[in-house]
Structures are given as structure tokens and as C-alpha cells.
Amino acid sequence: MRYTPVELRHVKLGRAWRGYARLETDKLLEDVADSFEDVWRERGELADKLHEVQKTLDEVKQREALLASTLVSAERAAVEAKEAARREADLIVAEAHGEARSVTRAAQAERERLFAEARRVETLLRSALGMVEESQAPRPEGEEGPPPAVEYWPRREDTREFQAVAVADDEAEAPQLPPVAGVEEDQALPGRDFAWG
């Protein structure tokens, strides 16, 4: 049978023939009740503390689980973000390479077009100068056919024959071009059209 401290204080022992030392027995019961009461109180306090610790432990476990799931989610999000950034960077690099190839091809095509245009213009100028020289060259008497060709056009690699041209505000200050061999200044060239384009 279990007793509480209060029940121990009120226990009445029965008397027998030989009896017992009543004062000593009552004193002993009183001391046992006091000790048991202290133990009972400590047990209650420890039970309360255990309850609080258990409650705190449950909260800590919930936080730990939440932190673990958050950490896993953050790691997964970081991996996904890194992978998305890598894919986007690869796409940007591929687009940049494609754009660079396109720009390079366009620049090469434009360069070829400009070279072809320059060759065409040079051919037209040489042809025009040849016609001018041909029409102006004096023919020896009694000789028929075209006059001998004179190399007048400056060569491409020799630029010393070109003079700098400055733009002037009025005609008095405008630079004078060198005269063409065998052509008078006011002489017209009949039948020649030098408007290209």
C-alpha cells in the first residue's frame, strides 16, 4: 500500500501485549513523514522540470526538422540556380559566337564588295583616261590606227603623284588641278560622257 506524507502523519499503529515505545515510534514516523515529504516535493519539482525539458526538446526537434528541410531546400535551390545560370551562360556564349560569326561574315562580304567596287571604279577611270588620251594624242601624218598608248595613270603603289586637296571657301582659293596632257583648258570633249554611276 502506498502512503502520502499526510497519510503517514495520521497513521495510528495498533497496540499489542508487549506494546512498543510510543514516543520513539511516533518520532520515527514523524521523521519518515518529513523525509518522505521532502522527497515527494522534489519528485514533483523534477516531474515539472522534466515536463518543461520534454516540451523544450520537442520544440528543438521541430526546429531541427524545419532547419534540415530548409537547408535541403536551399541546397536544391542553389543547385538549380547554378544549373540555370550555367545553361543561360552557355546560351549567351553560343549566341555571342553566332553573332560574332555573322558580323565577321558580313564584314568580309562588305570588304569583298568594296574591293570589287574599287576595282570597277579603277577600271572605269583607266578606261576614261585612255579614251581622253586617245582622242587628244597627236597623230603623225600619214599614220592610221590608234595612237600609241601613254601610261598616264599613277600606279597604285606609288602615292607620291597625288597632292593633298584642301577645301576652300571661294573659287579664288580653290586648288588648281594639273592640266591633262594635250588638252586645252576650255576645250570640250565631244561625244564623251564622264558621268558614271
TORRODO-687077 format. One record per residue (C-alpha): residue in three letters; z, x, y. Coordinates in steps of 0.1 Angstrom, whole numbers, padded with zeros to 4 digits, always signed. Last residue first. Layout:
REM residues N
ALAZXY ...
//
This chain:
REM residues 197
GLY-1115+0271+0559 TRP-1140+0293+0573 ALA-1155+0291+0608 PHE-1178+0321+0610 ASP-1211+0302+0613 ARG-1242+0324+0617 GLY-1276+0309+0626 PRO-1279+0327+0659 LEU-1254+0355+0666 ALA-1249+0354+0704 GLN-1249+0385+0725 ASP-1223+0385+0753 GLU-1206+0417+0742 GLU-1237+0433+0728 VAL-1236+0440+0690 GLY-1248+0474+0675 ALA-1213+0485+0663 VAL-1187+0458+0669 PRO-1167+0464+0701 PRO-1130+0472+0698 LEU-1108+0442+0706 GLN-1094+0441+0741 PRO-1057+0434+0744 ALA-1047+0404+0766 GLU-1032+0415+0800 ALA-1060+0399+0821 GLU-1061+0369+0797 ASP-1026+0357+0807 ASP-0993+0355+0788 ALA-1000+0384+0765 VAL-0995+0386+0727 ALA-0994+0422+0715 VAL-1018+0435+0687 ALA-1009+0467+0670 GLN-1040+0487+0660 PHE-1055+0489+0626 GLU-1075+0520+0616 ARG-1044+0538+0605 THR-1040+0512+0577 ASP-1059+0532+0550 GLU-1051+0517+0515 ARG-1071+0486+0521 ARG-1102+0504+0533 PRO-1114+0496+0567 TRP-1146+0475+0569 TYR-1175+0495+0584 GLU-1193+0509+0554 VAL-1229+0508+0565 ALA-1255+0492+0543 PRO-1291+0504+0547 PRO-1314+0479+0564 PRO-1328+0451+0542 GLY-1365+0451+0535 GLU-1394+0465+0554 GLU-1399+0498+0571 GLY-1428+0502+0595 GLU-1406+0509+0624 PRO-1370+0519+0616 ARG-1348+0489+0615 PRO-1319+0486+0640 ALA-1287+0471+0624 GLN-1276+0439+0641 SER-1285+0413+0615 GLU-1273+0435+0586 GLU-1241+0444+0605 VAL-1233+0408+0611 MET-1242+0398+0575 GLY-1221+0426+0561 LEU-1192+0417+0584 ALA-1194+0381+0571 SER-1195+0392+0534 ARG-1166+0416+0539 LEU-1146+0389+0556 LEU-1154+0364+0529 THR-1145+0389+0502 GLU-1112+0397+0520 VAL-1104+0360+0523 ARG-1110+0354+0486 ARG-1090+0385+0476 ALA-1061+0373+0498 GLU-1064+0338+0483 ALA-1062+0353+0448 PHE-1032+0374+0457 LEU-1015+0343+0473 ARG-1022+0322+0442 GLU-1008+0349+0419 ARG-0977+0352+0441 GLU-0973+0314+0441 ALA-0976+0313+0403 GLN-0951+0342+0400 ALA-0927+0324+0424 ALA-0931+0291+0405 ARG-0924+0309+0371 THR-0894+0326+0386 VAL-0880+0293+0401 SER-0885+0276+0367 ARG-0869+0304+0348 ALA-0840+0304+0372 GLU-0837+0266+0369 GLY-0836+0268+0331 HIS-0810+0296+0332 ALA-0789+0276+0357 GLU-0792+0245+0335 ALA-0781+0266+0305 VAL-0752+0281+0324 ILE-0741+0246+0336 LEU-0743+0232+0301 ASP-0723+0261+0287 ALA-0697+0257+0315 GLU-0695+0219+0307 ARG-0691+0227+0270 ARG-0664+0253+0278 ALA-0646+0229+0302 ALA-0647+0201+0275 GLU-0633+0225+0249 LYS-0605+0236+0273 ALA-0597+0200+0282 GLU-0596+0190+0245 VAL-0574+0220+0237 ALA-0551+0212+0267 ALA-0550+0175+0258 ARG-0540+0184+0222 GLU-0513+0208+0234 ALA-0500+0182+0258 SER-0500+0155+0231 VAL-0481+0178+0207 LEU-0457+0187+0235 THR-0452+0151+0244 SER-0446+0142+0207 ALA-0420+0170+0205 LEU-0404+0161+0238 LEU-0401+0124+0226 ALA-0387+0135+0193 GLU-0362+0158+0210 ARG-0353+0131+0235 GLN-0346+0107+0206 LYS-0326+0133+0188 VAL-0306+0140+0219 GLU-0299+0103+0224 ASP-0287+0100+0188 LEU-0265+0131+0192 THR-0250+0116+0223 LYS-0241+0084+0204 GLN-0228+0104+0175 VAL-0207+0125+0199 GLU-0194+0094+0216 HIS-0185+0078+0182 LEU-0169+0110+0170 LYS-0148+0111+0202 ASP-0137+0076+0196 ALA-0128+0084+0160 LEU-0110+0116+0171 GLU-0090+0095+0196 GLY-0081+0070+0169 ARG-0071+0098+0144 GLU-0051+0115+0171 ARG-0032+0082+0176 TRP-0026+0077+0139 VAL-0014+0113+0135 ASP+0010+0109+0164 GLU+0022+0075+0149 PHE+0025+0092+0114 SER+0047+0118+0130 ASP+0069+0092+0148 ALA+0070+0070+0116 VAL+0080+0100+0095 ASP+0107+0109+0119 GLU+0121+0073+0120 LEU+0119+0071+0082 LEU+0139+0104+0080 LYS+0165+0091+0105 ASP+0168+0059+0085 THR+0173+0079+0053 GLU+0198+0102+0069 LEU+0218+0073+0083 ARG+0218+0053+0050 ALA+0227+0079+0026 TYR+0217+0061-0005 GLY+0231+0035-0028 ARG+0247+0041-0063 TRP+0245+0005-0071 ALA+0212-0001-0052 ARG+0204-0012-0017 GLY+0169-0024-0007 LEU+0150-0005+0019 LYS+0141-0023+0051 VAL+0108-0013+0066 HIS+0106-0021+0103 ARG+0097+0014+0117 LEU+0072+0019+0089 GLU+0054-0013+0099 VAL+0050+0000+0134 PRO+0037+0033+0122 THR+0011+0015+0100 TYR+0015+0013+0063 ARG-0010+0013+0034 MET+0000+0000+0000 
//
